[in-house]
Amino acid sequence: MRYLLATLAVMSMNGVVAQTPKVIGLNFNSFGAVKHFRDNITRNPLGVSINFFWAPEDKKFQYGLEYGIAMYSAKEYDYELLAEGRPGTFIPVYEEDCFMKYHLVGRYLPFGYKTITTYIEARVGLTTFFSSRTAQTETHLYDDSFDFHGTAFNTALGVGALLDIGQIIKNEAWSTPFYLDIGATFNSGSRSDYRNMDEGEVASSLEHGNYRSVTHTTNYKVGLALGFN
């Protein structure tokens, strides 16, 4: 988990640009794996993301960046030290399997009311899969590792709504727009390498648990967004 928090912090700093964003949001994401990706993992991914949106003079359109990270496996299993020349010797290994997503986003806002604004968005970007492995007992025979496996190109279409919290609670002193952001997106991902281990498995090689397939997902999000004039 420490790798996830550190990575998200770095991505957030990279998103700061000279021009002031019109909307900054933080989201909780639940992913539903689709097709072959669903068959090869044992749990649907959960994660967080941060986004920055700017707007031209036409307030019906926004463009932005989104960075996110999600985990779909956190398990302990036994690793047999065959590659290290110790057949029959096993050590418990804890592994986290995750991915990072980086997207360019175009958003169209067709309807805007006092308390709610709806949007349609299109995305294009990359998904990078990575894992961390840590021995659960002290040993000089095995080195902990942090590995990147593959990167998928993906496109996405989605819909959502921004609910103005200040308007909903009728707080006239609340001058800065503050929104509840709810949305759903379908992500079409290209083929990529990734990993998934099952709880209690015995791995005789570090290649055990490697997969390659298309990486389609559905993404449901709930977040908070702060608006600027």
Secondary structure as the mmCIF struct_conf table of DSSP 4:
data_model
#
loop_
_struct_conf.conf_type_id
_struct_conf.id
_struct_conf.beg_label_comp_id
_struct_conf.beg_label_asym_id
_struct_conf.beg_label_seq_id
_struct_conf.end_label_comp_id
_struct_conf.end_label_asym_id
_struct_conf.end_label_seq_id
HELX_RH_AL_P HELX_RH_AL_P1 ARG A 2 ASN A 14
TURN_TY1_P TURN_TY1_P1 GLY A 15 GLY A 15
BEND BEND1 ALA A 18 GLN A 19
HELX_LH_PP_P HELX_LH_PP_P1 THR A 20 PRO A 21
BEND BEND2 LYS A 22 LYS A 22
STRN STRN1 VAL A 23 ALA A 33
HELX_RH_AL_P HELX_RH_AL_P2 LYS A 35 ASN A 40
BEND BEND3 THR A 42 ARG A 43
STRN STRN2 LEU A 46 TRP A 54
BEND BEND4 GLU A 57 ASP A 58
TURN_TY1_P TURN_TY1_P2 LYS A 59 LYS A 60
STRN STRN3 PHE A 61 LEU A 81
TURN_TY1_P TURN_TY1_P3 LEU A 82 GLY A 85
STRN STRN4 ARG A 86 TYR A 108
STRN STRN5 GLY A 112 GLY A 112
BEND BEND5 LYS A 114 THR A 115
STRN STRN6 ILE A 116 ALA A 135
BEND BEND6 GLN A 136 THR A 137
BEND BEND7 HIS A 140 LEU A 141
STRN STRN7 SER A 145 ASP A 164
HELX_RH_AL_P HELX_RH_AL_P3 ILE A 165 ILE A 168
TURN_TY1_P TURN_TY1_P4 ILE A 169 LYS A 170
TURN_TY1_P TURN_TY1_P5 GLU A 172 ALA A 173
BEND BEND8 THR A 176 THR A 176
STRN STRN8 PHE A 178 GLY A 189
STRN STRN9 ARG A 191 ARG A 195
TURN_TY1_P TURN_TY1_P6 GLU A 199 GLY A 200
STRN STRN10 VAL A 202 ALA A 203
BEND BEND9 SER A 204 SER A 205
TURN_TY1_P TURN_TY1_P7 LEU A 206 GLY A 209
STRN STRN11 ASN A 210 VAL A 214
STRN STRN12 THR A 217 GLY A 227
#
